[in-house]
Structures are given as C-alpha cells and as structure tokens.
Amino acid sequence: MPLYTNTTKGTVSYQPGTLNASLILPNDTANNDSTTLVEIPELKVAVAANERIVLKYTLFTTTNASGDLKVKIVSPASVALYKAGLVTGGDEGVTTITNQDHTLDLTTDTADDVVEVKALVHNGTTAGNLTFWFAERNASGAGVVVHGGSYLEYMKF
C-alpha cells in the first residue's frame, strides 16, 4: 500500500496502488448535430481541496468523420496544475492542453473510434467535482455518440 506525501496539503495519504475503475457509462450518450458541450454525469469524480488526481477516460465513440469530436474536463475554480491529452487508436495523433478552459479536439477519419483522454489535476483550495463534457467539433448533422461501456480510471495521490 503506497504512501503519498502531499506537501501542499501537509498530509500523507494511503492508497491501494491500483486505479479505481468503478465509473462506467451504463448507456449510450448522444450529442446530435451540436458543438455545444454536454456533460456525462456518470463520469464525475469529487476532488478535495489541494488534492491531486490522475485520470484516464476510455471512450468508445461513433461520429461522422466530418463532425469529429471535442471533449473537456471541467474542474473546480482554483486548479493549481492541469494537463490533459487526447489520444486515439487511429492515425490522428495527440492533442495536449494545459488550461482547463480549453477543449481537446480530435480530427478523426473513421466513424468508430476508441479514444483515450488522460489528465493530471492538482486541485487548488476549492473542493468540487471533475466533470466530463463532449460534443461534435463541427456540427455535421450526424451527431456523436459515447457508447455505454466507456469508463473512467483514476487514482488520487
């Protein structure tokens, strides 16, 4: 059982050393012909003040190749460090951001993808939730679907 020292908080936390994978999307969630971000509440995780967390979202998606996909992880207001990256199994490459106010955009050439979103968040003094949002990057008429079975793995440290 690893011990993690959080010098900002002045605490030591005990973790089992494995990722928590209990947040699984039970049903398909669609965003039809819209670039407006929609929350997936089943993939929400609480973070305490000054808490650190690593996250890996695995998403099974269907989208029109011209509609593409954008995602955003929304965090509490006072985040001290935020880094997120979007990776897919296709040939699209990696997009990385270091600011919670921006979206990760994926340009895809396939209708069905397995997409990974990885993030590191060092929360600031405001406790709250990390929430996951998605939409089409370009409104195409076909919409985008995040399929049931998509999940979030995370570890606080």
C-alpha positions as MATLAB code, in Angstrom:
seq = 'MPLYTNTTKGTVSYQPGTLNASLILPNDTANNDSTTLVEIPELKVAVAANERIVLKYTLFTTTNASGDLKVKIVSPASVALYKAGLVTGGDEGVTTITNQDHTLDLTTDTADDVVEVKALVHNGTTAGNLTFWFAERNASGAGVVVHGGSYLEYMKF';
ca = [
       0.000    0.000    0.000;
       1.853    3.137   -1.204;
       2.150    6.277    0.883;
       1.904    9.618   -0.929;
       3.061   12.853    0.699;
       1.199   15.961   -0.372;
       3.435   18.841    0.676;
       0.843   21.459   -0.339;
      -1.760   19.916    1.955;
       0.715   18.792    4.581;
      -0.732   15.280    4.606;
       0.171   11.706    3.817;
      -2.395    9.559    2.035;
      -2.570    5.784    1.822;
      -3.697    4.305   -1.495;
      -4.138    0.690   -2.565;
      -1.759    1.217   -5.504;
      -4.362    0.435   -8.142;
      -6.565    2.611  -10.307;
     -10.228    3.000   -9.349;
     -12.264    1.860  -12.361;
     -15.749    1.999  -10.865;
     -17.144    4.811  -13.052;
     -18.651    3.122  -16.105;
     -21.146    4.688  -18.502;
     -24.184    2.346  -18.422;
     -25.882    3.563  -21.622;
     -25.081    5.382  -24.854;
     -24.990    9.174  -24.577;
     -25.565   11.164  -27.777;
     -24.979   14.758  -28.787;
     -26.845   15.313  -32.021;
     -25.649   17.886  -34.550;
     -24.307   20.280  -31.947;
     -20.988   21.819  -30.980;
     -22.405   22.648  -27.537;
     -20.696   20.563  -24.857;
     -22.855   18.045  -22.955;
     -21.918   16.589  -19.571;
     -21.717   12.861  -18.894;
     -22.621   12.862  -15.175;
     -21.741    9.175  -14.713;
     -18.056   10.078  -15.237;
     -17.917   12.685  -12.451;
     -15.403   12.382   -9.622;
     -15.090   14.509   -6.467;
     -11.798   16.182   -5.565;
     -10.915   17.731   -2.218;
      -9.058   20.983   -1.707;
      -5.363   20.622   -2.675;
      -5.933   17.015   -3.792;
      -4.027   15.520   -6.722;
      -5.503   13.047   -9.187;
      -4.566   11.246  -12.410;
      -7.391   10.241  -14.745;
      -7.755    8.065  -17.844;
     -11.036    8.094  -19.753;
     -11.549    5.280  -22.269;
     -14.330    6.222  -24.683;
     -15.970    4.087  -27.326;
     -17.336    6.581  -29.849;
     -19.274    6.800  -33.085;
     -19.117   10.009  -35.062;
     -19.396   11.268  -38.588;
     -15.841   11.694  -39.892;
     -16.544   15.347  -40.707;
     -18.203   16.022  -37.340;
     -15.283   14.797  -35.283;
     -15.146   15.039  -31.501;
     -14.205   17.543  -28.812;
     -14.010   16.894  -25.084;
     -13.435   18.937  -21.951;
     -12.719   18.081  -18.320;
     -14.179   20.818  -16.136;
     -12.558   21.283  -12.745;
     -13.107   23.434   -9.662;
     -12.181   27.104   -9.978;
      -8.817   27.142   -8.236;
      -6.790   24.458  -10.005;
      -3.036   24.746   -9.403;
      -1.950   22.397  -12.240;
      -3.934   20.999  -15.144;
      -2.630   18.904  -18.025;
      -4.742   16.805  -20.360;
      -4.100   14.837  -23.525;
      -6.319   13.161  -26.102;
      -5.162   10.013  -27.873;
      -6.970    7.723  -30.282;
      -6.190    4.341  -31.739;
      -6.222    5.769  -35.275;
      -3.633    7.875  -37.045;
      -4.836   11.196  -35.647;
      -2.025   11.806  -33.176;
      -2.154   13.502  -29.799;
      -3.609   16.814  -28.643;
      -2.462   18.223  -25.306;
      -3.662   21.238  -23.302;
      -2.514   22.804  -20.066;
      -5.536   25.010  -19.378;
      -8.913   23.842  -18.086;
     -10.727   26.487  -20.162;
      -9.888   24.825  -23.485;
     -11.289   21.759  -25.225;
      -9.390   18.817  -26.652;
     -10.330   18.468  -30.326;
      -9.960   15.229  -32.257;
      -9.986   15.148  -36.036;
     -10.832   11.604  -36.992;
     -11.003    9.770  -40.283;
     -13.133    6.921  -39.002;
     -16.726    6.601  -37.844;
     -15.880    4.402  -34.858;
     -13.002    5.100  -32.513;
     -11.591    4.131  -29.155;
     -10.428    7.396  -27.624;
      -8.305    7.883  -24.511;
      -8.248   11.129  -22.570;
      -5.552   11.352  -19.914;
      -5.303   14.129  -17.342;
      -3.329   15.237  -14.322;
      -5.008   17.695  -11.969;
      -3.572   19.307   -8.846;
      -6.630   20.918   -7.325;
      -6.354   24.254   -5.568;
      -8.146   25.455   -2.452;
     -11.684   24.871   -3.766;
     -13.140   21.373   -3.404;
     -15.581   20.232   -6.083;
     -16.038   17.821   -8.972;
     -14.181   16.968  -12.133;
     -16.832   16.588  -14.818;
     -16.515   15.237  -18.352;
     -18.121   17.011  -21.334;
     -18.208   16.212  -25.068;
     -19.637   17.454  -28.376;
     -19.068   17.418  -32.101;
     -16.090   19.513  -33.139;
     -18.025   20.591  -36.248;
     -21.811   20.234  -36.415;
     -22.303   17.669  -39.187;
     -25.887   16.529  -38.854;
     -24.857   13.041  -37.763;
     -24.023   13.732  -34.127;
     -21.575   11.908  -31.910;
     -22.231    9.028  -29.510;
     -20.191    7.957  -26.493;
     -21.222    4.338  -26.035;
     -22.171    2.543  -22.861;
     -19.162    0.679  -21.520;
     -16.942    3.759  -21.758;
     -15.246    4.263  -18.412;
     -13.006    6.365  -16.173;
      -9.980    5.061  -14.263;
      -8.407    7.353  -11.674;
      -6.092    7.482   -8.691;
      -5.837   10.202   -6.086;
      -2.454   10.781   -4.534;
];
